[in-house]
Amino acid sequence: MNVGMWGKALRGIPRLDKEEWNGLDVISRWLIATRAAVLIMTLLSAAIAGILAIKAGQFNALYWGVMAIGLILAHATNNLLNDLTDFRRGVDKDNYFRAQYGPQPLEHGLLTTRQLLTYAGITGGLALLSGIYLVIERGPLAMLLLAAGAFFVLFYTWPLKYVGLGEIAVLIVWGPLMVGGGYYVTSGMWDWNVVIAGLPYALGVTTVIFGKHIDKYIEDRVKGIHTLPVIIGEKAARIVVTGMVALQYLLVIYLVAIRFFSPVMLVVLLSLSGIPSFWSMYKNQKPESRPEYYPAEAWPLYYVAMAFQQNRRFGLFYLLGLILEVALHALRVI
């Protein structure tokens, strides 16, 4: 076992060759192949759902654990299927954007198609078993949530991403499905205010996918992948991202105003410290080549890297606010 590689794969996307890959244990290979570093976004959505259930006094630890594991495995399955679909459609050929910033298991010969399908089959099967268990325990609405989740896992890459619906799918999945649905299976209750409370973080996740698609705007346009940035244009997409970031904070303020949240949630405003750097990048077009000040190991990631950093900053403060709110509620301070 290579625990050091596990940590590296959870922090970023390691760059390695076939010889290095062959020396890895199966867990390291799975973490790299599934791009485990981005799975933290799913864990945070599950955590938000769980904390809101605790706040409501309806937290079931077993159901939450099954839900969180199922969501993470479903996200990992989608990442594997995403690579398979793009590989078969020839998207990753000729040094395509995604093949530059980290290993693509099929394109770089690290996995055969059969091996990747085995990874996806086992991972997806475990995710499905988690969902089936929750359906048995929670009933018809859980079945609808499972069906919706399965649809997005199977069809996000094609056709949704190819027809400008990928970004909208991400917003729906990380908001209503993960937070609203996660809250439901954990607590047994559906609450539209919880769905709204899931949107601030879901918007952050959507900015990450927007940032990635802006970064590869030219490549996608050439290859006929009609992401939203390709449809609306690169500049308009950058404006949309900045608008979504602003909406994150406005939604938190709204939820405080209607007293769903207490004022302690305004701690999330501390994450505004990253906005000057975010704005200075997103107001300008991406340089054609790596600027001297920009880390070589991060290039060609540019907008997506900044969106990921801002989303992580916002998400951690959002999570902190929720934890403080639950703690103060338990102490009967609020």
C-alpha positions in Angstrom: 0.0 0.0 0.0 1.2 3.5 -0.9 -0.5 5.7 1.7 1.5 8.7 0.5 0.0 8.4 -3.0 -3.5 8.1 -1.5 -3.0 11.5 0.1 -1.5 12.9 -3.1 -4.4 11.7 -5.2 -6.9 13.2 -2.7 -5.2 16.6 -2.9 -4.7 16.8 -6.7 -4.4 14.8 -9.9 -0.9 13.2 -9.9 1.0 13.2 -13.2 2.7 9.8 -13.7 3.8 7.5 -16.5 3.0 3.8 -17.2 6.0 2.5 -15.1 4.9 4.5 -12.1 1.3 3.4 -12.6 2.3 -0.3 -12.6 4.0 0.2 -9.2 0.8 1.4 -7.6 -1.6 -0.5 -5.4 -5.2 -0.9 -6.5 -6.5 1.8 -4.2 -4.0 4.4 -5.5 -5.0 3.4 -9.1 -8.7 3.8 -8.2 -8.2 7.2 -6.6 -6.3 8.5 -9.6 -8.6 7.0 -12.2 -11.7 8.4 -10.5 -10.1 11.8 -9.9 -10.7 11.5 -6.2 -9.5 15.0 -5.5 -12.8 16.4 -6.8 -14.9 13.9 -4.8 -14.5 16.3 -1.8 -17.2 18.4 -3.4 -19.6 15.6 -3.1 -18.6 14.9 0.5 -19.3 18.5 1.4 -22.7 18.4 -0.1 -23.5 15.2 1.9 -22.1 16.9 5.0 -24.4 19.9 4.5 -27.4 17.6 4.2 -26.4 15.8 7.4 -25.8 18.9 9.4 -29.1 20.4 8.4 -30.7 17.1 9.5 -29.0 17.4 12.9 -30.3 20.9 13.2 -33.8 19.7 12.6 -33.3 17.0 15.2 -33.9 14.2 12.7 -30.4 12.8 12.0 -30.0 9.1 11.3 -26.3 8.3 11.3 -26.7 5.0 9.4 -28.8 6.5 6.6 -26.5 9.5 6.3 -23.4 7.2 6.1 -25.0 5.0 3.4 -26.1 8.1 1.5 -22.7 9.8 1.7 -20.8 6.7 0.6 -23.3 6.1 -2.2 -23.0 9.7 -3.5 -19.2 9.6 -3.5 -19.2 6.3 -5.3 -21.8 7.5 -7.8 -19.6 10.6 -8.6 -16.6 8.3 -9.0 -18.5 6.1 -11.4 -19.5 9.2 -13.4 -15.9 10.2 -13.7 -14.9 6.8 -15.0 -17.7 6.7 -17.5 -16.8 10.3 -18.5 -13.3 9.1 -19.5 -14.7 6.1 -21.3 -17.2 8.1 -23.3 -14.7 10.8 -24.3 -12.0 8.2 -25.2 -14.4 6.3 -27.5 -15.4 9.6 -29.1 -11.8 10.5 -29.7 -12.0 13.6 -27.5 -8.8 13.0 -25.6 -6.6 12.5 -28.7 -3.9 14.8 -29.9 -2.9 16.3 -26.5 -6.5 17.4 -25.8 -6.9 19.7 -22.7 -7.9 17.1 -20.2 -5.0 14.8 -21.2 -2.5 17.6 -20.4 -3.3 18.2 -16.7 -3.3 14.6 -15.5 -3.4 11.0 -16.7 -6.4 9.8 -18.7 -6.3 6.1 -17.9 -7.5 4.9 -21.3 -5.8 7.5 -23.5 -2.4 7.1 -21.8 -2.7 3.3 -21.7 -2.8 3.0 -18.0 -6.0 0.9 -18.1 -7.6 -1.2 -20.8 -11.3 -0.6 -21.5 -12.1 -3.9 -19.8 -10.2 -2.8 -16.6 -11.9 0.6 -16.6 -15.3 -1.1 -17.0 -14.5 -3.4 -14.1 -13.7 -0.3 -12.0 -16.9 1.4 -13.0 -19.0 -1.8 -12.6 -17.8 -2.4 -9.0 -17.9 1.3 -8.0 -21.3 1.9 -9.7 -22.7 -1.4 -8.3 -21.8 -0.4 -4.7 -23.4 3.0 -5.3 -26.5 1.3 -6.6 -26.7 -1.0 -3.6 -26.5 2.0 -1.3 -29.4 3.6 -3.2 -31.5 0.5 -3.1 -31.0 0.2 0.7 -32.2 3.7 1.1 -35.2 3.2 -1.2 -36.2 0.2 0.9 -36.0 2.2 4.1 -37.4 5.5 2.8 -39.9 4.6 0.0 -41.1 6.0 -3.3 -39.5 9.5 -3.1 -36.1 7.9 -2.5 -36.8 5.8 -5.6 -37.3 8.9 -7.7 -34.2 10.5 -6.3 -32.2 7.3 -7.1 -33.6 7.2 -10.6 -32.7 10.9 -11.2 -29.2 10.3 -9.8 -28.7 7.3 -12.1 -29.8 9.3 -15.1 -27.2 12.0 -14.5 -24.4 9.5 -13.8 -25.1 7.7 -17.1 -25.9 10.6 -19.3 -24.0 13.6 -18.1 -21.0 13.1 -20.4 -23.2 12.3 -23.4 -25.5 13.7 -24.4 -26.0 16.4 -21.7 -22.5 17.9 -21.8 -22.6 18.0 -25.6 -25.8 20.0 -25.8 -25.2 22.7 -23.2 -27.0 20.9 -20.3 -24.0 19.6 -18.4 -23.6 22.7 -16.2 -27.3 22.7 -15.4 -27.1 19.1 -14.5 -24.3 19.8 -12.1 -26.4 22.5 -10.4 -29.3 20.1 -10.0 -27.2 17.2 -8.8 -25.2 19.1 -6.2 -28.2 21.1 -4.9 -31.7 19.6 -5.0 -30.5 16.0 -5.4 -27.5 15.8 -3.0 -28.5 18.3 -0.4 -32.3 18.2 -0.7 -32.4 14.4 -1.3 -29.6 13.7 1.1 -31.5 15.6 3.8 -34.7 13.6 3.0 -33.1 10.1 3.2 -31.3 11.2 6.4 -34.2 12.8 8.2 -37.3 11.4 6.5 -38.5 14.9 5.6 -38.5 17.0 2.5 -37.9 20.7 3.0 -37.8 23.3 0.2 -35.8 25.7 2.4 -33.2 22.9 2.7 -33.1 22.7 -1.1 -32.5 26.5 -1.3 -29.8 26.0 1.4 -28.1 23.6 -0.9 -27.9 26.0 -3.7 -25.1 28.2 -2.4 -22.6 25.4 -2.4 -24.1 23.8 -5.6 -23.5 27.1 -7.4 -19.9 26.9 -6.3 -19.5 23.4 -7.8 -21.1 24.7 -11.0 -18.6 27.5 -11.2 -15.9 24.8 -11.1 -17.3 23.0 -14.1 -17.9 26.3 -15.9 -14.3 27.2 -15.2 -13.1 23.9 -16.7 -15.2 24.4 -19.8 -14.0 28.0 -20.3 -10.4 26.7 -20.0 -11.0 24.3 -22.9 -13.4 26.5 -24.8 -11.4 26.5 -28.0 -10.8 22.7 -27.9 -14.4 21.9 -27.2 -15.6 24.2 -30.0 -13.3 22.5 -32.5 -14.4 19.1 -31.4 -18.1 19.9 -31.5 -18.7 19.7 -27.7 -21.3 22.4 -27.1 -20.9 23.2 -23.5 -22.6 26.3 -22.2 -19.4 28.4 -22.6 -19.2 27.3 -26.2 -22.9 28.2 -26.8 -22.9 31.6 -25.0 -19.3 32.6 -25.7 -16.2 32.7 -23.5 -16.7 36.3 -22.2 -20.3 35.7 -21.4 -19.4 32.5 -19.6 -16.9 34.4 -17.4 -19.7 36.9 -16.5 -22.0 34.1 -15.6 -19.4 32.6 -13.3 -19.0 35.8 -11.4 -22.7 36.2 -11.2 -23.0 32.7 -9.7 -20.4 33.5 -7.1 -22.3 36.7 -6.1 -25.6 34.7 -5.9 -24.0 32.3 -3.4 -23.6 35.1 -0.9 -27.0 36.6 -1.7 -28.8 33.3 -1.0 -27.1 33.0 2.4 -28.2 36.5 3.3 -31.8 35.6 2.1 -31.9 32.5 4.3 -30.7 34.6 7.2 -33.4 37.2 6.4 -36.2 34.6 6.5 -34.7 33.2 9.7 -34.0 29.7 8.3 -30.5 30.5 9.3 -29.3 32.6 12.2 -26.9 35.5 11.7 -24.0 33.2 12.7 -24.2 31.9 9.1 -22.8 35.3 7.9 -19.4 33.9 8.9 -19.4 32.8 5.3 -18.8 36.4 4.3 -15.2 35.9 5.5 -14.6 33.8 2.4 -15.0 37.1 0.4 -11.3 37.5 1.1 -10.6 35.5 -2.0 -12.8 37.5 -4.3 -10.2 40.2 -5.4 -8.0 37.4 -6.8 -11.0 35.7 -8.3 -12.2 38.8 -10.0 -8.8 39.9 -11.3 -8.6 36.6 -13.1 -12.2 36.3 -14.4 -12.4 39.8 -15.8 -9.7 39.1 -18.3 -9.3 36.5 -21.1 -7.0 33.6 -20.4 -3.4 34.1 -21.6 -2.4 32.0 -24.6 0.7 30.7 -22.8 1.5 30.3 -19.1 2.4 33.6 -17.4 5.7 33.6 -15.5 3.9 34.0 -12.2 1.6 31.0 -12.7 2.7 27.6 -11.3 3.9 25.3 -14.1 2.4 22.3 -12.4 -1.1 23.9 -12.5 -1.1 24.9 -16.2 -3.2 24.7 -18.4 -5.7 24.8 -15.5 -6.6 28.4 -15.1 -10.2 29.5 -14.5 -11.1 26.1 -13.1 -8.2 26.2 -10.6 -9.4 29.6 -9.3 -13.0 28.5 -9.2 -12.0 25.4 -7.3 -10.1 27.4 -4.7 -12.9 29.9 -4.3 -15.5 27.1 -4.0 -13.3 25.3 -1.4 -12.9 28.5 0.6 -16.7 29.3 0.4 -17.6 25.6 1.2 -15.4 25.4 4.3 -16.8 28.7 5.7 -20.3 27.5 4.8 -19.7 24.3 6.6 -18.2 26.2 9.6 -21.3 28.4 9.8 -23.6 25.3 9.8 -21.5 23.6 12.5 -21.6 26.8 14.7 -25.3 27.1 14.1 -26.0 23.5 15.2 -23.7 23.9 18.2 -25.3 27.2 19.4 -28.7 25.7 18.8 -27.8 22.7 21.0 -26.6 25.1 23.7 -29.9 27.0 23.3 -28.0 30.2 22.5 -30.0 30.6 19.3 
